[in-house]
Amino acid sequence: MKAIGSYKALEVNETDAFLDVVVDKPKATGRNILVEVKAISVNPVDTKIRKRPHPDETLRILGWDAAGTVKEVGEDVTLFEVGDDVYYAGCITKPGSNAEYQLVDERIAALKPTSINFGESAALPLTTITAWEALFERLGISKKGNDAGKTILMIGGAGGVGSIAIQLAGQIANLKIITTASRKESADWCIARGADHVINHYDDIPEQLDMLGHAQVDYVLCLTNISGYWKTITDVIKPQGKICTIVDFFEDANFDLLKLKSASFSFEFMFTRSMHQTEDMAEINFLLSKAAAMIDSGELITTVNKIVSPINADNLRKVHTDIEEGQAIGKYVLEGWT
Ligand SMILES: NC(=O)c1ccc[n+]([C@@H]2O[C@H](COP(=O)([O-])OP(=O)(O)OC[C@H]3O[C@@H](n4cnc5c(N)ncnc54)[C@H](OP(=O)(O)O)[C@@H]3O)[C@@H](O)[C@H]2O)c1
């Protein structure tokens, strides 16, 4: 089968960072399904792992977002049949989706939405799992509307995760959503996905919140640069408010700043369940199935901004280059192998 991989940790412009290769097709066993990959999308994690050394310099296939068709099922599979169209992010410790065929555990895949194509579907899984877990599991926001009207500040709203988090927070929880974006096109993108207000992350955030009449917020979801925003976040969170981030601190944070407000903090890492094979791994099947239904009913709209074809090393390098700049709006997808 065709795949795109590399043998070393390399910068995006280095020749061998993206190689078109031919490797053996894997075989489905146990709870794995074998998926013929029709479309993939690229996330910042791909660019981070690409630059991370791997000990034995064997072929590394990246990619953690795909949509395709089930071609084989392992002997313990119960959720899918051959011929099903699925979408999934996969597991960070396993070979990725930048390949014609990929094995994935059935518990972390779901039937793809029927109303959108493979490309649009491939844009969704990784960011949807992240946003869903952050909002409803880490921040504990009610999926039954019990928190309707409460305020959330999302820092970095126009990126891949923000593009779906805005929609889930609006459609499922009916929150008042304030996102940040620094350009007209990124601000317009957030509004189109349901943000109530957009403020600029490069201007004074507390001052802008104050002007909106929301000097303090119930929830903060920080999708980038948590260290840079930490002091601001602890200033604007309400007493007993909740904060979640999906990114690493790059310097020590002062958690004492939360004490007088009894504010709480959590990390979200969307690979936790698959990486540690947690007992509730199948929650991912559930949430991706729910998101697919919401796409098909029109409650959620696409997060795709760009589709490139075909899937090959040259095009993958171009998309990695775009993503690495950190200015992406929505999701960038690659579709088709020929
Ligand atoms: N923990 C997890 O499970 C998990 C899952 C997914 C992603 N992540 C991580 O989360 C981060 C965001 O992912 P993503 O896919 O949403 O990224 P992305 O699509 O690359 O985000 C791009 C957006 O970031 C905004 N941005 C850039 N610099 C900013 C800054 N200083 N302050 C606020 N916003 C800024 C830009 O907005 P403007 O153009 O408007 O400035 C742009 O729209 C990445 O580091 C990624 O690796 C973690």
The ligand as a MOL file (V3000), in Angstrom:
LIG
                    3D

  0  0  0     0  0            999 V3000
M  V30 BEGIN CTAB
M  V30 COUNTS 48 52 0 0 0
M  V30 BEGIN ATOM
M  V30 1 N -4.4010 18.2910 24.1090 0
M  V30 2 C -4.9970 17.8630 23.0140 0
M  V30 3 O -5.6370 16.8120 23.0150 0
M  V30 4 C -4.9140 18.6960 21.7710 0
M  V30 5 C -5.7880 18.4330 20.7050 0
M  V30 6 C -5.7510 19.2540 19.5890 0
M  V30 7 C -4.8300 20.2880 19.5210 0
M  V30 8 N -3.9640 20.4820 20.5590 0 CHG=1
M  V30 9 C -2.9980 21.5970 20.5130 0
M  V30 10 O -3.7720 22.7790 20.6440 0
M  V30 11 C -3.2150 23.8160 19.8780 0
M  V30 12 C -4.2870 24.3790 18.9670 0
M  V30 13 O -4.6800 23.3920 18.0290 0
M  V30 14 P -5.5210 23.8180 16.7460 0
M  V30 15 O -5.6750 22.6190 15.8990 0
M  V30 16 O -6.7370 24.5550 17.1380 0 CHG=-1
M  V30 17 O -4.4590 24.8310 16.0900 0
M  V30 18 P -4.5280 25.7240 14.8100 0
M  V30 19 O -5.6760 25.3370 13.9700 0
M  V30 20 O -3.1740 25.7290 14.1940 0
M  V30 21 O -4.8020 27.1810 15.4560 0
M  V30 22 C -4.6050 28.2870 14.6420 0
M  V30 23 C -5.2610 29.4830 15.3130 0
M  V30 24 O -4.5110 29.8540 16.4600 0
M  V30 25 C -4.7040 31.2450 16.6820 0
M  V30 26 N -3.5380 31.7740 17.3690 0
M  V30 27 C -2.2660 31.8110 16.9120 0
M  V30 28 N -1.4700 32.4150 17.8440 0
M  V30 29 C -2.2790 32.7660 18.8770 0
M  V30 30 C -2.0730 33.4180 20.1170 0
M  V30 31 N -0.8550 33.8600 20.5090 0
M  V30 32 N -3.1170 33.6080 20.9280 0
M  V30 33 C -4.3600 33.1650 20.5910 0
M  V30 34 N -4.6160 32.5530 19.4180 0
M  V30 35 C -3.5940 32.3490 18.5800 0
M  V30 36 C -4.8550 31.8430 15.3000 0
M  V30 37 O -5.8340 32.8690 15.4050 0
M  V30 38 P -5.6380 34.3120 14.7120 0
M  V30 39 O -5.2200 34.0100 13.3110 0
M  V30 40 O -6.9640 34.9350 14.8290 0
M  V30 41 O -4.5630 35.0330 15.4970 0
M  V30 42 C -5.3130 30.6820 14.4100 0
M  V30 43 O -6.6390 30.8250 13.9640 0
M  V30 44 C -2.0060 23.2170 19.1730 0
M  V30 45 O -0.8470 23.4850 19.9380 0
M  V30 46 C -2.2720 21.7220 19.1970 0
M  V30 47 O -1.1250 20.9100 19.1460 0
M  V30 48 C -3.9810 19.7200 21.6840 0
M  V30 END ATOM
M  V30 BEGIN BOND
M  V30 1 1 1 2
M  V30 2 2 2 3
M  V30 3 1 2 4
M  V30 4 1 4 5
M  V30 5 2 4 48
M  V30 6 2 5 6
M  V30 7 1 6 7
M  V30 8 2 7 8
M  V30 9 1 8 9
M  V30 10 1 8 48
M  V30 11 1 9 10
M  V30 12 1 9 46
M  V30 13 1 10 11
M  V30 14 1 11 12
M  V30 15 1 11 44
M  V30 16 1 12 13
M  V30 17 1 13 14
M  V30 18 2 14 15
M  V30 19 1 14 16
M  V30 20 1 14 17
M  V30 21 1 17 18
M  V30 22 2 18 19
M  V30 23 1 18 20
M  V30 24 1 18 21
M  V30 25 1 21 22
M  V30 26 1 22 23
M  V30 27 1 23 24
M  V30 28 1 23 42
M  V30 29 1 24 25
M  V30 30 1 25 26
M  V30 31 1 25 36
M  V30 32 1 26 27
M  V30 33 1 26 35
M  V30 34 2 27 28
M  V30 35 1 28 29
M  V30 36 1 29 30
M  V30 37 2 29 35
M  V30 38 1 30 31
M  V30 39 2 30 32
M  V30 40 1 32 33
M  V30 41 2 33 34
M  V30 42 1 34 35
M  V30 43 1 36 37
M  V30 44 1 36 42
M  V30 45 1 37 38
M  V30 46 2 38 39
M  V30 47 1 38 40
M  V30 48 1 38 41
M  V30 49 1 42 43
M  V30 50 1 44 45
M  V30 51 1 44 46
M  V30 52 1 46 47
M  V30 END BOND
M  V30 END CTAB
M  END
